[in-house]
C-alpha cells in the first residue's frame, strides 16, 4: 500500500516537473520570438533614420542654398522637411515611420572622422543633418506591440535609431568612370564669367527647374544661371569688357576630335580613357600636395595644381545640337579656363578648374540675341568626386555619406 502511494507521488512530481519545464521552455521561446521581432524592427528604424538623414542633407546641396538665396532658418526648414518626407516613406512594425521636427538637427560637423562627438555645431553654411527616429509611448509612432511577452505582463516595447549624414565639399579632384561616361562634357567657360554669374550671383534668372517633375520651365526660380555661349569673353575687372568668345569646345581623348567624337562625349560624358589621354591618369587633380611628401605630412596643406593646356575651338558646332538639346534637365560638369591662346581651331585653353550645373536651355536656331547654352549651378555629389580634409570648399561639388 505504501509502495503504491509512493508511486503515485512520484508520478505526480513528474507531471508537475514536466509542466514547469514546458512552461519555462514556452516562456523562453516566447522571449526569443519577441526579441527576434524587436531586432527586425530595430533594423527597419535604422533604415528609416539613414534614409531621412541622407534625404535631409541633399537639401544642403540644393541650388538655392548654393546661390545663397535662402537664410539659415530656411535652409534648416528645407532639410527637416525633406528628412520627414523620406522617413515616412519607410516602415517599421508594418507602419510608416514619422519624424518629429525636434528629433532632427541641422548644423555643421568640423571633423567627420570623430565618432565620439555626436553633436552638431551652429557654424554656417551647414553641412550635416542628424536624425533620431523613435517608437515608444508618447512618440509619433507609438510603442511596439509584443506578441508572447504579454504572458509575463509586458505589452509593448520602445526602440530608437540615429543617423548623421554629411555633405563633404572639400573636393580634391574628379575621377572619371572607367567604362561609362560621367557627367563631365568637353565644354569650358572663362573663369571670370563663372565668378561673375555664379559666385557673385550676377547672372540672369530666366529659367527654373521643378524637382518633382524633372522639367525645366521658362520661368525664373530665384537662382542665377550662367549663359555660356555666345556671349563675349568679358573681363569684368576692367572698364572695357569686350573680348573673344568665353566658351570653348575641347579636344579631349583625341587631339583632332571629329564631330561624331564630340557628339558621343556630349551624350555620354568623358571617360577614364579620355582623361588619361589629357592628364596622364583618370583623375583630374584640382589640388595637389604641397612640397615633398615629408613636408606635406608635416603641414597637411594642398595647393592648386598646375594649369592644363587643352586644344579646342572657341565656337559651337551645330553638329552637336541634338546631343546638347537632349541634355536639357541633366546635371553636367564643365571646365573653367583662365586664358585662350591662338584663334579658331588652333585655340589652346588654359584649364584651371571643374564645375557643375544643370543644362537649362539650348537654342541653335540662329535667331539674333539668343542664348545658346544656359546652365544653372548645382552641387554634384556623385561617386566620381574625390575629397580630402585638406582641400578647400568647392563651389559646386561634394560627396554625401553617413558618418554616424
Secondary structure, DSSP 8 states (H G I E B T S, - for coil): -HHHHHHHHHHHHHHHHHHHHHHHHHHHHHHHHHHHHHHHHHHHHHHHHHHHHHHHHHGGGSHHHHHT-S-HHHHHHHHHHHHHHHHTTSEETTEE----GGGEEEEB-S-TT-TT----B--SS--EEEEEEEESTTSTT--EE-SSGGGGT--EE-EEEEEEEEEE-BEEEEE--SSS--SEEEEEEEHHHHIIIIIS--S----EEETTTTEEESS--S--EEEEESSB---TTSS----SBSEEEE--SSTT--HHHHHHHHHH---HHHHHHHHSSSEEESEEE-SSHHHHHHH--EEE---EEEEEESS--GGGHHHHHHTTT-EEEEEEEEEEESSGGGEEEEEEEEEEEEEEEE--S--TT---EEEEE--B--TTEEE-TTS-B-SSB-EEEE--
